[in-house]
Amino acid sequence: MPDASLGESSANIRRRRVARYLRTESGAAVLLVIVTVVALAWANSPLSDAYFELWHLDVGFDFGPLGLHMDLHH
C-alpha cells in the first residue's frame, strides 16, 4: 500500500511513517531509550532544578465535590 496519496504533503507522509514505526515494539523501545537519556541528562545538568520542580508539580482534577490532586512524583 503506497504511503502517499495525491496532494498530500511530505510532512504528513513523514508523520504517518513515524507514527506507524512508533506503534511497533522496536519503535516504542527506541522512544523509551531516547526519553530516558534525555531525562538523565536533564536531571544531571545545570537545569536540574527545573527537572525536580516538574516532579513536584501538582496535577489533578475535580468532579463536583470529588477531586484527586497529587504531584507527579506520586
C-alpha distance (Angstrom), angle and dihedral (degrees) to the residues before:
residue distance angle dihedral
M1 . . .
P2 3.81 . .
D3 3.80 119.0 .
A4 3.77 97.1 -141.8
S5 3.74 130.3 65.8
L6 3.76 123.3 -168.6
G7 3.79 112.9 -73.1
E8 3.80 96.6 10.0
S9 3.79 114.9 137.4
S10 3.79 121.4 -119.4
A11 3.82 89.5 -120.6
N12 3.81 90.4 60.0
I13 3.80 91.3 47.4
R14 3.81 91.2 49.9
R15 3.82 91.2 46.9
R16 3.81 91.3 52.4
R17 3.81 91.7 49.0
V18 3.82 91.7 50.8
A19 3.80 91.3 46.5
R20 3.80 91.0 50.2
Y21 3.82 91.0 49.1
L22 3.81 92.7 49.0
R23 3.81 89.8 54.3
T24 3.80 89.4 63.9
E25 3.79 122.5 85.8
S26 3.80 93.6 -116.4
G27 3.80 91.9 47.2
A28 3.78 91.9 52.4
A29 3.82 90.1 48.4
V30 3.80 91.7 52.1
L31 3.80 90.6 49.6
L32 3.82 90.9 49.4
V33 3.82 91.8 51.7
I34 3.81 92.2 48.1
V35 3.81 93.1 49.1
T36 3.82 90.9 46.7
V37 3.81 92.5 52.1
V38 3.82 90.9 48.2
A39 3.82 91.3 49.9
L40 3.82 92.5 48.7
A41 3.79 91.8 48.3
W42 3.81 91.6 47.3
A43 3.81 93.6 47.5
N44 3.81 91.4 51.2
S45 3.79 97.3 42.5
P46 3.79 131.2 89.3
L47 3.81 85.6 -95.1
S48 3.80 92.1 63.5
D49 3.82 92.1 113.7
A50 3.81 89.0 66.7
Y51 3.81 90.0 48.4
F52 3.81 92.9 54.1
E53 3.82 92.3 42.6
L54 3.80 87.9 56.1
W55 3.82 90.2 56.6
H56 3.80 90.3 54.8
L57 3.81 94.4 48.2
D58 3.79 110.3 126.9
V59 3.80 114.1 -126.6
G60 3.76 130.4 171.7
F61 3.73 148.7 115.8
D62 3.79 139.4 -114.1
F63 3.77 125.0 -144.7
G64 3.77 107.0 -174.6
P65 3.80 108.1 -60.8
L66 3.82 91.6 -14.1
G67 3.76 123.8 82.5
L68 3.76 145.1 158.0
H69 3.79 121.9 -147.9
M70 3.79 126.4 170.9
D71 3.76 138.3 147.0
L72 3.80 118.8 -103.8
H73 3.80 91.1 -106.4
H74 3.80 90.4 69.4
